[in-house]
Amino acid sequence: MDDFKSLKILDKLQPLFQKAHVDYPMMREILQLKLMMDTRRVPTIFNESKSNSGNQFLKSLGIYVLMGLILIAFLFGDHYIFQMSIIFAIVMFIIMTSTISDFSSVLLDVRDKMILSTKPVDSKTINTAKVVHITIYLSQLTIAFTAIPMIIGLFNHGIVFFLLSLIALLFVNLLILIMTAVVYILILRFFDGEKLKDIINYIQILLSISMIVGYQIVIRSFEFVDLNINYTFEGWHVFMPPVWYGAIYEIALNGVTDPSYIILAILGVIVPFIAILLYVKLIPSFERNLEKLLSNNGKHKQAKEWWNRFWSKVLVWNQEERVFFEFTTRMIKNERDYKLKVYPSIGMALVFPFLFIINDLTNSSLDEIRSSGLYFSMYFSLLMIPAGVQMLQFSTNQKAAWIYRATPIKNENVCHRAVLKAFFVRLFIPVYLIVSVCFLLIFTERVWSFLIALILVATMYGRICYYVFFKKVMPFSESYKIGQSKQSGQVIALIAVTIGFGLIHYATTLTEIGPYIFIGVLLIINTFLWRK
């Protein structure tokens, strides 16, 4: 097996582990195996199927290095309470979401208890291996994300700033590790394992969305660097860990002796240690509750299905089609990999239409925006359709597709039509309604015809996307591990089609009757496409 550099560094600390009565040779073997398995895991930040060759985790660190450049914008100036609070807020968000999304399997690993506990390995060695494993991960992730900014800080603010940053990042990592573990403990205390898996999935989605819109933070971060900001202590600041560490820099580098700063700085030091003591006390309960992950017998409340039932009555008249419609809505709801890969595009569809309006607010008034054609930015909501429709091909249980041949399906076209309708009902229509209401409030009733035309464009566009991806396959019949990379060119071409629709739509608004003619043409085309 590979001998990792982190293990060679750990070998130098062997006497410390031996004094703590840890079986170091056994712990090292366990760690070596765990680290080798990590190299095969594809991190969430990639989000797409990648080649299995090479260390996937180390490749992902390169992306975190680039993301860490955002911190450089806050390293100029000496208003540390503001600058360092922002830096540590970003660091804590990225590291904690990354830890939860990619390394939950370490904290929630029940295989150690099932396999290793039956062997001559004491529990202290197993638990120590788990803690050291997550520490190695956090250290590599933190170094990748903060190395370049901290080096720039060294040259810009001196050695004291650099050493202080190393200590503060150590405390932050301790706090993140314990906070993550305590969150899991609380969730497992009151919910079952399935609920925990759902929450982890949503955090993975949040991380993916943050990568998509993160560049907006980079653009705006430079607008705040040179502002003259006056900090006023408020009681609720004691619940904000990033401010704790910003206060430490003010005390150490600016010589501030205000009692409020001292209180915040003390919290930044003592809270991580208190959290460690709390975690140690809760470990027995945590280990017992981990057994819930082995069971799916938790009590689930029946979700309200009124939305699906309403649209089923409106859009689906054939009984056979209704069966596939309900099947697809449940698959979209329950398939975690589908949500992980598609929900980021939903976040983009919700956010992007408003980014152009927000950007324009810096140079224009709200009245000027209201009278403009910026409502065409809603076309960016259509970008979720290719991603969502493409993923309808795939499933983690693709081998179950034999059911299509075992079931007496009279007409496969009915199945395909139901699947596409379910996608629109479950995912696109909610996004469309949310953005439409906001745009009606901003641009008033003058965009009614635009919104009607847009939903007709969306249904026609979805039909085209479905035809491109489903020429020879049935829904949910392919593995996620194959096929996606081969279709990247088709996705790009379909995005170009979106631009084409937008240009045609804009051209129709140049005449007063144009939008209504466009709506009529779209109705005719949709009727033909959906009946075929």
N, C-alpha and C positions, 0 to 999 in steps of 0.2 A: 504493500500500500504506500501511497504518497506520504512523505514526511514533511509536514507543513512548517513554515518559518515560525508561526505562532507557537507551535509545540516546542521548537528549539529554544525560544525565549522562555517558555514556561518551565523548561528543564532547569533553568538557572534558579527558579524559585522552589525547586523540589524540597529543600529543607523545611520551608515554611509549611508545606502541605503535610510533611511527615510529623512535624510538631503538633499539627492539628489532628493527628491520628487518621489521616486519609491514606488509603492504599494508592500511592502515586502511580506505580506501574500499571495497575488496573485502570485507574482514572485516565491515564494517557492513552491506553488502548481504546477505551470508550470514546474519548474525544477524537482520536484519529479516525475512527469509523464515522462519527457524526460529521466531521469536517469533510470527509470524502463524499458523504451523501449530500452535503450542502452544495458541492460543485455541480451536482446534477439538477438542482432545482432551478427552474426558470423564474427569475424575480418578477413581481407584479409590474414593475416599472416598464418592462419590455412589452407586456400586454398582448403580444402576438406570438405565434409559434416560431421558434428559432431553432437553429441547428443545435443538436445536443453535444457537439464537439466543444471541448474547452471548458474552463471554469466559468459557469454562467454568472455566479455571484461576483467574481472579480471583474467581469465585463460590465456588470451593472454599476460597479463603483466608478467607472469612467463617466457615466452619466451624472452621478452625484457630484463628481468634481466640477463638471460644467454648471450644474445647478448651484453649487456653492458660490459661484462668482457673483450672485446677487448680493451677497453679504458685503462685498467690497464697497458698495455705494454708501454704506453706513460707517465706514472706517475713517472718514475725513471729518475733522472737527473735534471738539473736546466737550460736547454736551453728552456725556456718557450715559446718564440716566435714560435719555431718549434713544441714543444710537444702540447701546448694548441691549436695552430691553427689546428693541425690534429684532436685533440679531438673534437673541436667545429665543424669542417667540418663534422665529422662522426655524431655527435649529430644532427646537422641541417639537414643532409640528411635523417636520419632515422625518426626523428620527423616530418619533413615536408611531406615526402612521406606517412607516416602513417596517418597524419592528413588528407591529401587529399584523400587517399584511403578509410579510414574508417569513416571519420567524415565530409565529404563534405555535407552530408545531413543536418548537423546543419547550416552551413553557407548558404546553398542553400535551406533552408526549406521554401516552399511557403505555407505550411499548416497553419503556424501562422497567416499569413495575411488573408487567406481565412476563417479560423474558429474563431480565437481569436478576430480578428478585428471587427467581428459582435457582439461581446459580450461587456459588460461594462468594458473593459480592455484597458488602454491607450497604445499608441505605445511605449512610453518610457519604460514601464514595460516589454513589449514583447521583445524589443531590448536588454534591460539589461539582461533578462533571457537568451537570445541567447548568449551574450558575456560571462556571468558567466558559462554557460553550457560548452562552448568550453574551457574556462579557467580551469575548473575542469578536463576536459579530458587531456589537455596539461600538467597540473600539475602531474596527476597520471602517465602519460606516461613518463615524464621527470624524475620523482622520481624513477620509476622502472628501467629506462635505466642507470641512473647515480649514484644511491645511493651507491652501493658497491664501484665503483671507487672513489667517493668523500670521502667516509670514509677512504679508503686507503690513499688518498691524505692528509686527516687530520693528520694521524699518520706520514706520510712521509714528509710533507712540513709545517705542523703547522696550527694553527687556522686561521691565516690571509688568507692562501690559501683556506681554506674551506669556510670562509665567502665571500671571493671574488668570489668563484665559484657559491655560491648561488645567488649573485647579477647578475653575468654574465649570468647565466642560465635564470634568470627572464627577462633580456633584450633580450636574444636569443628567448625566447618564445613569447615575444611581437612582435619581428621582424618577426618570422615565421607566427604568426597569421595574421599580417597585410599584409605580402607578399602574403600569400595564398589568402586573400580576394581581394587584388589589382589585382592579376592574374585573378581571377574570374570576377572582374569588367571589365577588359580589354577584356577578351574573350567574355563576354556577350555584351559588347559595339559593337563589330565588327562581332560576329558570333551568330548563333542561339543556342537554348538549346541542340539540338542533337550534335552539334560540341563540346560543353562543356562536355557532357556525354562521348563522345569518348576520349577526352583528359584525363578525370578522369580515364577511363578504362586503358589507356596506362600507366598512373602513377601507377595504381594498379599492372599492369604487371611488371613494372620496380621494384617495391618493392618486388614482388615474386622472380624475377630473382636475386635481390641483396641478398635475403636470401639463395638462392641455392649456389651462388659462394662466399658468404661472408667469409667462412672459409679460403679462399685463402688469404684474407686480414689479418686474424689473424696470419697465418703462416708467412707472410712476415713482419708483424708489428714488430716482435722481432728483425729483421735484422737491423732496423733503430735506435733502442733505444740508443745504445752506440756510434753512429757516431758523429764525431766532425763537426758540421755544422755552417757555417758562414752566417749570414743573411745580405742581402744587400737590402735596400729599393728600390722599383721600383714604378713608378707612378701608374701602374695598380693595385697595392696592395690596393688602396683606394676603389676598387670595390669588395674586398674580405672580407665579414664580419668575417669569422673565424680568419683572421689575426688581425682584430681590437682587438679582445678579447685576443689574444696571446700577443699583445703589452701591454695591461693593466697589465698582470702578470709580464712582464719584468720590467715595471715601478715600480710596487708595491713591488715586491720581490727581484729584482736585482738592484734596484735604478738607472735604465737607465734614462738619461735625454736628449737623442737625440730627436731633434724636430720632426723627422719622426715618432718616436714611440708615441709622444704626439699627433700628428695629428690623427694617427690611433686610439688611445685610445678615443679621443674626439668623433670621428665618431661612435665608439661603444656605446657611451652614448646618443648622441643627435639624431642619425638617427632613433632609435625606436620611440622617441617622435614625430619627424617630420612625421614619417609614421602614427602614431595615428591621428595626426591632419589632414593628407591627407585622411585617411579612414573616419573620421567623416564628412569631407566635401563631400566625394563621396557617402555616405550612401543613400541619396535620389535617386541619379541616379542608384545605385545598386539595390534598392528595386523596381524601375520601370522596370529595365531590367530583374529582376527575373521572370517576367511574361512570358518571352520567354520560360522558362522551361515548361510551361503549353501548349505550342504550338509546333507542329512538322512541321510547315509550312515554315520553313526556306528554302532558295534556295540552293539546292545541285547541285554541278557540277557533271555531269556524268563522272564517273571514266573510265579511259581507260581500256577496256577489251580485248586488243589485245593478252595478254598472255593466257587468258582462251580460246579465239577463236582459237588461233594457236594450242594449245594442244587438243582442242575439235576436230579439223580436223584431227590431227595426231592419236589420241587414240580412238576416238568414231566414229563409222560408222553407228550405228543403230539410227534412229530418236527418238525412244522411250527412248533409253539410253541417247541421247543428252539432252533430256528434264530434266531427273534426274541429269545429270551432271551439267547443268546450275543452277538447283535448289539448289544443294549442295554447289556449289561455292558461291552462294549468301548467303546461310545460314552461312557458315563459315566466310564470310566477315562481316555479320551484327549481328550475335549472340554474344552479349557482354560476357555472361557467358562462352561461349565456348572459346573465346579468353583469358579470364582471367585465365581459368584452363589449357589451352594448350600452350599458348605463353611462359610461363616460361620454359617449356620443350624445346621449340624452342631455347630460349636463352641458355639453357644448351647444346643443340646440336651444337650451334655455338661456344660456349666458351670452352667446355671441351676438344675437340681435340687439342687445342692450349696450354692448361694448362700444359700438359705433355712435350711439346716442350720447353715452357718457363722454367719449372722446371729443365729440362736437360741442359739448356743453362748455368746454374751456374757451371756445372762441365765439359761441353763439348763445343767444338767449333762448329760453324755452319757447317763446312765441315764434322765433325764427325757425326752430326745429319743428314745431308743430305745423308750420306751413311748408316745410320741405318735403322731399321724397325719401327721407331716411327710413320710412316704414318698409321700404324694399329690403332692408337688412334682415327682415323676417325670413327671407329666402334661405338664410343660413340654417334655419330649423329643419330644412329638407335634407341636410347632410346626414341626419341620423338614419334616414331611410335605407341607403345602401348598406350601412353597417348592420342595422337591425335585420334586414331581409337576408343578407348574406349568411348571418349566423344561424338562421332558421334551418340551414342544412345540417348543422352539427349537433352532436349530443355526446355526453359522457357515457351513455348507455346505448351507443349506436347499434350494437348487436341485436337489440330488441326490435330493430326495423323489420325482422321477419314477420311481424304481426301484420304488415301490409299485405303480404302474400297469403297469410292464413285467414284474413278477414275477407268476407265476400263483398268487396268494393265494386259497385256497379260502374262507377265513373270516377277515375282518378282526378279528373279536372275539378270535380266537386271538392275533393280533398285540398287541392292546391288553392282554390278560391277561398275556402274556409280559413286556411292557414294565414293567407295575406290579410283577410278581414280581421282575424284575431290580433295580428300585429298592430294594425291601425287602431283597433279599439283599446288594446291593452297599453300601448306605448305612445303612438303618435298623437292621437286625438287629445289626451290629457295635456301634452306639451303644447299642442296647437291652441287649445282653449285658454291655458294660462297666459301664453304670450299674446294672444288676441285680445284678451280683456285688458292687459296692460297697454297695448298699443291703441286700443279704443280710448282709454283714459288720456293718453298722450296726444294722439292725433285726431281725436273726436270722430264723429260719425262719417267723416269724409272717406274713411278707409274701408267702409263696409264692402263695397264692390271688390276692393283688393283682397280682402279676407276670403270672400266667397270664391274668387278666382284661384286663390292660393290653395285652398283645400281641394279644389278640382285638379289643379296641377299636381298636388301631392298624391292623390289617388291614381292619376295616370302615370306619374313617375314611379310610384311603388309597383304598379303593374309591369312597367318596363324592367325595373330592377329584378323583379321576381322571374321574369322570362329569361333574363341574362344568367341568373344563378341556378335556375332549376330546370334546365333543358333536359337533363338526363337523371336527375336524382329526386328522391322523395324527401319530405321534411324529416329532420332529426335522424338521418340515416348515415351520416358521415362522422368520422372522428375529428375532433378539434386539431389533432396532431398533423393532419394532412389537408391539403387543398387550399388553405387560406393564402399562403404565399403565392400560389399560382394565379390567384384571382386579383392580385393587387393592381394590375393593369386595367382590369375591368372596372374596379372601384374608381380609379382615376378618371376613366372615360365617362363613368356615370356622374361624377362630380362636374365634369365639363358639360354634361347634358343639363344639369341644374342651372349653370350659368346661362346656357342657351335659352332655357325657359324664362329666366329672369329678364334677359334682354328683350325677348319677344313681348313679355308682359309689360315692360316699361314702354316699349314702342306703342302699344295699344292705348296707353294713357295720354298720348300726345293729342288725341282727338276726344271730344266729349262722349261720343257714342262707342268709341273703341273698346273700353272695358266690357261693355254689355255684349258686344259681338264676340269678344274673347270668351266670355262666360258661356255663351251659346255654343260655340265651337267645342269648348272643353266638355260640355254636357254630352254632345253627340259622340265625341271620341271615347269618353269614359263608358258610355252605354255600350258601344261596340266592343271595347277591350274587355269589360267585365262579363259580358255575355259569352264571349268566345271561350 
